[in-house]
Amino acid sequence: MADATFTLRPIRPEDYLQVRAIYERGLESGHATYETQAPTWEQFSRDKILETVFVAVDNADPGKLLGWVAAAPISTRAVFHGVVENSIYIHPDARGRGVAGALLDKLVEVCRDLHKWGIHAWVFPENEGSAALHRSRGFEKVGTYHHLAKMTYGDMAGQWRDTDIYELLLPKPGE
């Protein structure tokens, strides 16, 4: 998928330094994840479904990544193999360029091709941009986990956080 300013392609191991840097910018916001540090490439490549990991490359500077998207299993239980949790992180330079929407659209397409039947997004209520992005792609808010975990950093350090759950149902296998 491409537009006039960026191209989507599968991740390559050499992309990971930029993927990690974009993730770390999300960490700095305090409203992207409970995690306190980025994983190593080994951890990332083990925890994500690599066929779902795509990066957005800036056409004007092909060495620069604008964002990435990935899916991970929600559980190790075999019965839940068709349900994934997504992650999407965008470089500040990519805002307003359609990168996030294109990456999420690509993830949905790939998950359909991989016969997944559900995609979950866990979003802090304060992350209105992420919530709006997911709703724009047909995700529905199905609930809120209250006091899911206590933040250990950022402007909400020491506070218990709620997490909204958004879900996109895909065609069930065989339908």
JODAJO-V276468 format. One record per pair of residues at least 4 apart in sequence whose ideal C-beta (glycine too) atoms are under 7 Angstrom apart, sorted by the first residue. I is the first residue (numbers start at 1). J is the second residue. Records with the same first field share a line. If there is no record, write none. Layout:
# JODAJO-V276468
I->J ; J
This chain:
# JODAJO-V276468
1->8 ; 102 ; 106
2->6 ; 7 ; 8
3->98
5->59 ; 60 ; 97
6->56 ; 57 ; 58 ; 59 ; 66 ; 97 ; 99
7->57 ; 59
8->54 ; 56 ; 102 ; 103 ; 106
9->54 ; 55 ; 57
10->53 ; 54
11->15 ; 19 ; 53 ; 54 ; 55 ; 68
13->41
15->19 ; 55 ; 65
16->20 ; 41 ; 44
17->21
18->22 ; 65
19->23 ; 55 ; 65 ; 68
20->24 ; 38
21->25
22->65 ; 67 ; 68 ; 89 ; 91
23->27 ; 38 ; 89
24->28 ; 38
25->92
26->32 ; 33 ; 89
27->32 ; 33 ; 35
30->153 ; 154 ; 155 ; 156
31->124 ; 126 ; 127
32->127
34->149 ; 151
36->152 ; 153
39->43 ; 44 ; 47
40->44
41->45
42->46
43->47
44->48
45->50
47->72
48->52 ; 53 ; 70 ; 71 ; 72
49->71 ; 72 ; 73 ; 84
51->110 ; 114
52->70 ; 71 ; 107 ; 110 ; 111
53->68 ; 70
54->68 ; 69 ; 103 ; 106
55->65 ; 68
56->65 ; 66 ; 67 ; 94 ; 99 ; 102 ; 103
57->62 ; 65
58->62 ; 64 ; 66
65->91
66->90 ; 91 ; 93 ; 94 ; 99
67->89 ; 90 ; 91 ; 94 ; 99 ; 100 ; 103
68->89
69->86 ; 87 ; 88 ; 103 ; 104 ; 106 ; 107
70->87
71->84 ; 85 ; 86 ; 107 ; 111 ; 119
72->84 ; 85
73->81 ; 84
74->80 ; 83 ; 84 ; 85 ; 120
75->80
82->115 ; 116 ; 117 ; 118 ; 173
83->116 ; 117 ; 118 ; 120
84->111 ; 116 ; 119
85->120 ; 122
86->107 ; 119 ; 121
88->100 ; 103 ; 104
90->94 ; 95 ; 99 ; 100
94->99
98->102
99->103
100->104 ; 133
101->105 ; 133 ; 136
102->106
103->107
104->108 ; 133 ; 137
105->109 ; 137
106->110
107->111
108->112 ; 119 ; 137 ; 168
109->113
110->114
111->116 ; 119 ; 170
112->170 ; 171
115->173
116->170
117->169 ; 170 ; 172 ; 173
118->167 ; 169 ; 170
119->168 ; 170
120->165 ; 166 ; 167
121->134 ; 139 ; 166
122->163 ; 165
123->127 ; 130 ; 131 ; 134 ; 164 ; 166
124->161 ; 163
125->162 ; 164
127->131
128->132
129->133
130->134
131->135 ; 164
132->136
133->137
134->139 ; 166
135->139
137->168
138->168
139->166 ; 167 ; 168
140->166 ; 167
141->164 ; 166
142->165 ; 167
143->165
144->162 ; 163 ; 164 ; 165
145->162 ; 163 ; 165
146->162
147->160 ; 162
148->161 ; 162 ; 163
149->161
150->158 ; 159 ; 160
151->156 ; 157 ; 158 ; 159 ; 161
152->157
153->157
156->161
171->175
